[in-house]
């Protein structure tokens, strides 16, 4: 196993790695909408926060030498499932024609009271 760290992505806010590579798989820890420099939540709407989360994930993927098209599975954690359609629109625009497998669940609370968190598994060449 190999730990992956992107200095451009937000620092982990706990005792975990941004991502772990094991064989040809990359397991990315959940990203919240933290701004990488200020470590404060970016955006007040689900659309703004989803965009920041996906940007943060992409920074971690790039540190491992892959991109969003390498993602095979995501898990989306929503504070309020009523935000699903608006989150989904941003998510769909981000991925374009690429459609990884996905689970979406509602949770009672997320770190720093974020509206969304997304983790992923990607294939590394």
N, C-alpha and C positions, 0 to 999 in steps of 0.2 A: 504494500500500500504506500501511496505517496500523497502527502498533503499539498493542496494547491492554494495559493494565496495571490490575490490581486491587490496591489497597493492602490489602485484606482477605485476599487469597490469599498463600500463601508466595512469598517472593522467588525469582527464578530463581537457581539455584546455579551458573550458568555464563553464558557470553556469548550469551544468547538471550532472546527476548521470551516473555512468558506466552502471547501470542497475536498473530497477524497477520491483519488484515482485508484481503482482496483482492477487490474487487468485492463480490458478495453472499455471499462465503464467509468464514468465520472458521476459521483453522487454529490450534487450541489445542495448545501444547506439552504433552508428557507431564507429568502430575502424579503425584507420589509422596505417601505419607501423612505429609507434613510438617505439623506444627501451624503455622499462620500466624504466631503470635506468638513461639513458642520456637524455631522452625526445627529441631525434633527430631522423630524418628519418633513417630507417635501410633498406639498399638495394637500388640499382639504377635501377634494372630491374623489370618488372611487376611480374616475378616469385618470386624474393626475397621479394618484398613488399607484395605480396599476402600471402606468407608463414608467414611473421611476423604478418599481420593482423589477420590471422586465429589463430595463437598462442595467440595473445592478447585476442581475443574473448574467447578462451578456458580458459584462466586465470579467466576471469569474470564469465564464466559458473561454474567453479570449486568453486568459492567463494559462489555461490548459491547452491552448492551441486549437480550439474548435469554435464553432459558432452555433447560432440557434437552429440551424438545419441538422445538427447532430443530436438534438434533444429527442429522446424516444418516449419520455414519460414526464408529466408534470403533476403536481398536486397543488391545488389552489385552496387556500384557507380564507374564507370571507367572514367578516364580523357580522354582516347582515346579508342573508340570501336575497333580499329585495334588490341588492346591487348587482345580481348575477348578469342581467342583460347588458348593463353598462360596462361592467368589467369585461364581459365576453367580447364586446365590440372592439375594445382596445387590444385584447388578447389576439383576436382574429386578425386585426390589421398588422400586428407585430409578426405573426407567423406566416401570413400570406397563404400560399398553397400548401405549406408544410403543416401536417396535422399529427402531432404526437399524441399518444394515449394520454388521458387526463382523468383525474378525479377532482371533484370540487365539493368541499364540505363547509358548513357553517360552524363557527366556533364562538364561544362566549367572549373571548378576549384575545388580543394579539399583543406582542411586545410593543411598548410605547403607545399603546392604544391605536395602532394602525388599523386601517380598514381592510387590508389585504396582505397576504404573505404567499409567496410561491416558491416551491422547491422543484428540482428537476433531476432527472437521470439522463445523461448524454453518452453517446458512443464516441470513443476516442480511437482514432485510426492507428 
